[in-house]
Amino acid sequence: MLPSRRILGGRLLKEHAKRCFEKAIEALTTMQTNTEGRVNLSSGVWMNIAKEHLLGVQLTLFGVALTYALPPAGDRHDGLAIAEELEKIMKKALN
């Protein structure tokens, strides 16, 4: 018997997403260690299908990409608001 959509969309999805995120961080770290390259940070404000604005933050290095964060962007999309959010994300990444 297959799990229900609630189980698939809830606990199982969260566990799988966590494993994928950890593997992506490991791949990015390994690539950085092996190449001694610098990780590139890309960001942009996107809108999802629920019409919520999200600040997408991706880390990339030689073809290894990781969507690191996707926090809500709120109504402010000016440079200062985005810089404040990026600062929070970078502090979190360094800890």
C-alpha positions as CSV (number, residue, x, y, z in Angstrom):
1,M,0.0,0.0,0.0
2,L,1.3,3.5,-0.9
3,P,1.6,6.2,1.7
4,S,-1.1,8.9,1.7
5,R,-0.5,12.3,0.1
6,R,-0.3,13.8,3.6
7,I,2.5,11.5,4.6
8,L,4.3,12.0,1.3
9,G,3.9,15.8,1.4
10,G,4.7,16.1,5.1
11,R,7.3,14.1,7.0
12,L,8.7,12.1,4.1
13,L,9.2,15.2,1.9
14,K,10.9,17.1,4.7
15,E,13.2,14.2,5.4
16,H,14.1,13.8,1.8
17,A,14.6,17.6,1.3
18,K,16.9,17.6,4.3
19,R,19.0,14.7,2.9
20,C,19.2,16.4,-0.5
21,F,20.3,19.7,1.1
22,E,23.0,18.0,3.2
23,K,24.3,16.1,0.1
24,A,24.4,19.4,-1.9
25,I,26.3,21.1,0.8
26,E,28.8,18.2,1.0
27,A,29.3,18.3,-2.8
28,L,29.8,22.0,-2.8
29,T,32.3,21.8,0.1
30,T,34.2,18.9,-1.6
31,M,34.4,20.9,-4.9
32,Q,35.7,23.9,-3.0
33,T,38.3,21.9,-1.2
34,N,39.5,20.1,-4.3
35,T,39.6,23.2,-6.5
36,E,40.4,25.9,-4.0
37,G,37.8,27.9,-5.9
38,R,35.6,30.6,-4.6
39,V,31.9,30.0,-4.2
40,N,29.6,32.4,-6.1
41,L,26.5,33.7,-4.5
42,S,23.5,34.5,-6.8
43,S,20.3,36.1,-5.6
44,G,17.0,37.2,-7.0
45,V,13.5,38.0,-5.9
46,W,11.0,35.4,-7.3
47,M,7.3,34.9,-7.1
48,N,5.8,31.5,-6.4
49,I,2.5,30.2,-7.6
50,A,0.8,31.5,-4.5
51,K,2.1,35.0,-5.5
52,E,4.4,35.3,-2.5
53,H,7.7,37.1,-3.1
54,L,10.8,35.0,-2.2
55,L,14.4,35.9,-2.1
56,G,16.3,33.1,-3.8
57,V,19.9,32.6,-2.8
58,Q,22.0,30.1,-4.7
59,L,25.6,29.1,-4.2
60,T,27.5,27.7,-7.2
61,L,31.0,26.5,-7.9
62,F,32.1,24.8,-11.2
63,G,28.7,23.3,-12.0
64,V,27.8,22.4,-8.5
65,A,24.7,24.4,-7.5
66,L,22.8,24.7,-4.3
67,T,19.7,26.7,-3.5
68,Y,20.8,27.7,-0.1
69,A,17.9,29.8,1.1
70,L,14.4,30.9,0.0
71,P,13.1,33.3,2.6
72,P,10.0,35.5,2.1
73,A,11.0,38.8,0.6
74,G,7.9,40.7,1.8
75,D,6.8,43.9,0.1
76,R,10.2,45.7,0.1
77,H,12.3,44.8,-3.0
78,D,14.7,47.7,-2.8
79,G,18.5,47.2,-2.6
80,L,18.6,47.9,1.2
81,A,15.9,45.3,2.0
82,I,17.6,42.7,-0.1
83,A,21.0,43.5,1.4
84,E,19.6,43.1,4.9
85,E,18.2,39.7,4.1
86,L,21.4,38.6,2.4
87,E,23.4,39.7,5.5
88,K,21.3,37.5,7.7
89,I,21.7,34.5,5.3
90,M,25.5,35.0,5.1
91,K,25.8,35.2,8.9
92,K,23.8,32.0,9.2
93,A,26.0,30.3,6.5
94,L,29.2,31.2,8.4
95,N,28.0,29.8,11.7
